[in-house]
Amino acid sequence: MENINKIKKLSIWIFVLPFIALNACLILITNFHQFFNLEHVVLPTIPYIDGGVSISRTARVFPTYLIFKPAMFITAFFLIQYWRFNFDLMGKISTHLNYKKIFLFFGIGSAIFLVLHSIFLGVKFDNDFYKLFRRVVVLAFIIFEIIAQAILVINYYKIKKQIKKITNSRILFIKIILVSILVIVAFVSIPFLAAEGYNSFKHALEWNYFMGVISFYLLTFFFWKKQ
């Protein structure tokens, strides 16, 4: 099916583009910080392990935002297309699934919140409401993305017999595990995120959680067999 090939191409870009952009920003700001006008020097770190720096800290200064923001805008566009093609494909495979519009809504919603986050990243206003707004946008992106992924996986699990010949059942099982872990980690982390301190833990969680979210799309590439 044409939609499957489009979904495969989009999914690999949705993984590769943010992965490269994010880590390029990290390398620039930690190893070439002498070229930046930073209030505090960011020492070399592996934030996935030690939580030495947050994602926003690496991406909100010049010139890293010139990499991060365009990459997120393009990723958001690919996300919208990804969820649209999955919605169309689901309708062709089975007309009896009731949650197609729900994952489409949350999937496109997550892309919109990603755009908003990218737009306001690095914009400074000494206003409590603005700070709250930025946190809500980031949280909304995560919530919408996880809901969309979970519902999509549930739908494909329901029709696994119908798509058995064109999909990899092991990858579907791995996707179910991944989404389950993301949901569990989100709930377990709430007390730590709400509490003061734990900065290193929060930063490491942020990096690894984002990797978990985009890994869903890498698995999608391997989920569909070549058409």
C-alpha positions in Angstrom: 0.0 0.0 0.0 1.2 3.5 -0.8 0.3 4.8 2.7 2.6 2.2 4.3 5.6 3.3 2.3 4.9 6.9 3.2 4.5 6.0 6.9 7.9 4.2 6.8 9.7 7.1 5.3 8.1 9.6 7.7 8.8 7.5 10.7 12.5 7.2 10.1 12.8 11.0 9.6 10.8 11.7 12.7 13.4 9.7 14.6 16.6 10.8 12.8 16.0 14.5 12.6 15.4 15.2 16.3 18.1 12.8 17.3 20.7 14.5 15.2 19.6 18.0 16.0 19.4 17.5 19.7 22.8 15.8 20.0 24.4 18.3 17.6 23.3 21.1 20.0 24.7 19.1 22.9 28.1 18.7 21.3 28.2 22.4 20.3 27.4 23.8 23.7 29.6 21.4 25.7 32.7 21.2 23.5 32.6 24.6 21.8 31.2 26.8 24.5 34.0 29.4 24.0 32.1 30.5 20.9 28.9 31.2 22.9 27.9 34.2 25.1 26.8 32.0 28.0 26.1 33.2 31.6 27.4 29.8 32.8 29.8 27.5 31.0 28.4 24.1 30.2 31.1 21.5 30.8 31.3 18.3 28.8 28.6 15.9 30.0 26.6 12.9 29.0 23.1 14.1 30.2 21.5 10.7 29.4 23.5 9.4 32.3 24.6 12.2 34.6 21.8 14.8 33.8 24.5 17.5 33.6 22.4 19.8 31.4 18.7 20.2 30.3 17.5 20.0 26.7 16.3 23.6 26.7 19.7 24.8 28.0 21.5 23.2 25.0 19.0 24.4 22.4 18.0 27.9 23.4 21.2 29.9 22.8 22.9 31.0 19.6 23.7 29.2 17.3 22.1 26.0 18.6 18.6 27.3 18.3 19.3 27.7 14.5 19.6 23.9 14.5 17.0 23.0 17.0 14.1 25.2 16.0 14.0 24.4 12.3 14.5 20.7 13.0 11.5 20.7 15.4 9.3 22.6 12.9 10.1 20.1 10.2 9.5 17.2 12.7 6.1 18.7 13.6 5.1 18.8 9.9 6.2 15.1 9.5 4.3 14.2 12.7 1.1 15.7 11.2 1.6 13.8 8.0 2.4 10.6 9.9 -0.8 10.6 11.9 -2.9 11.5 8.9 -1.5 8.6 6.9 -2.1 6.2 9.8 -5.6 7.4 10.1 -6.2 6.8 6.4 -4.5 3.4 6.5 -6.5 2.3 9.5 -9.7 3.2 7.7 -8.8 1.1 4.7 -7.9 -1.9 6.8 -10.8 -1.8 9.2 -13.9 0.3 9.4 -14.9 -1.0 12.8 -12.2 0.7 14.9 -13.6 3.5 17.1 -10.5 5.3 18.1 -9.0 6.5 14.8 -10.2 10.1 15.3 -8.8 10.1 18.8 -5.2 9.2 17.9 -5.4 11.6 15.0 -6.5 14.4 17.3 -3.8 13.8 19.9 -1.1 13.1 17.3 -1.7 16.4 15.5 -2.1 18.1 18.9 1.3 16.9 19.9 2.8 18.4 16.8 1.2 21.7 17.4 2.5 21.8 21.0 6.0 20.9 19.7 5.8 24.0 17.4 4.7 26.2 20.3 7.5 24.9 22.5 10.1 25.6 19.7 8.7 29.1 19.1 9.0 30.2 22.7 12.2 28.4 23.5 14.8 31.0 24.5 12.3 33.8 24.6 12.7 35.4 28.1 9.9 37.2 30.0 10.1 37.8 33.7 6.5 36.7 34.2 5.2 33.8 36.2 2.3 33.2 33.9 4.6 32.9 30.9 6.9 30.5 32.7 3.8 28.4 33.6 2.6 28.5 30.0 5.9 27.1 28.7 5.8 24.3 31.2 2.2 23.5 30.3 3.1 23.4 26.6 6.0 20.9 27.2 3.8 18.8 29.4 0.9 18.9 26.8 3.3 17.7 24.1 4.3 14.7 26.1 0.8 13.8 27.2 -0.7 14.2 23.7 2.2 12.2 22.1 1.9 9.3 24.6 -1.9 9.1 24.3 -1.7 9.1 20.5 1.0 6.4 20.5 -0.9 4.2 23.0 -4.2 4.4 21.1 -2.5 3.7 17.8 -0.8 0.6 19.2 -4.0 -0.6 20.7 -5.7 -0.3 17.3 -3.0 -2.2 15.5 -3.1 -4.9 18.2 -6.9 -5.3 17.5 -6.3 -5.9 13.8 -3.0 -7.8 14.1 -4.5 -10.9 12.4 -5.5 -8.8 9.4 -2.1 -7.2 9.0 0.0 -10.2 10.0 1.4 -10.7 6.5 2.6 -7.1 6.1 3.9 -6.4 9.6 6.4 -7.7 12.1 4.5 -9.0 15.2 7.6 -8.8 17.4 8.0 -5.1 16.7 4.4 -4.6 17.7 5.1 -6.3 21.0 8.2 -4.1 21.5 6.1 -1.0 20.8 3.5 -2.1 23.4 6.3 -2.5 25.9 7.8 0.8 25.0 4.6 2.7 25.4 3.8 0.9 28.6 7.2 2.0 30.1 6.7 5.6 29.0 3.3 5.7 30.7 4.6 4.1 33.9 7.7 6.3 34.0 5.5 9.4 33.6 3.3 8.5 36.6 6.2 7.4 38.8 8.2 10.6 38.0 5.4 13.0 38.9 6.4 13.4 42.6 10.0 14.1 41.7 9.1 16.6 39.0 6.8 18.4 41.3 9.4 18.6 44.1 12.3 21.1 44.4 15.7 19.8 43.6 16.5 16.5 41.9 17.8 18.6 38.9 20.2 16.0 37.6 17.5 13.3 37.8 15.1 15.6 36.0 17.6 16.4 33.2 18.5 12.7 32.7 14.8 11.8 32.7 14.1 14.5 30.1 16.8 13.3 27.7 16.0 9.6 28.0 12.2 10.1 27.9 12.5 12.2 24.7 14.6 9.4 23.2 11.9 6.9 24.2 9.2 9.0 22.6 11.0 9.2 19.2 12.1 5.6 19.3 8.5 4.7 18.8 8.8 6.0 15.3 12.1 4.1 14.7 10.2 1.0 15.6 7.4 1.9 13.1 10.0 1.8 10.3 10.7 -1.8 11.2 7.1 -2.7 12.0 5.9 -2.5 8.4 7.4 -5.0 5.9 8.7 -3.6 2.7 5.8 -3.2 0.2 
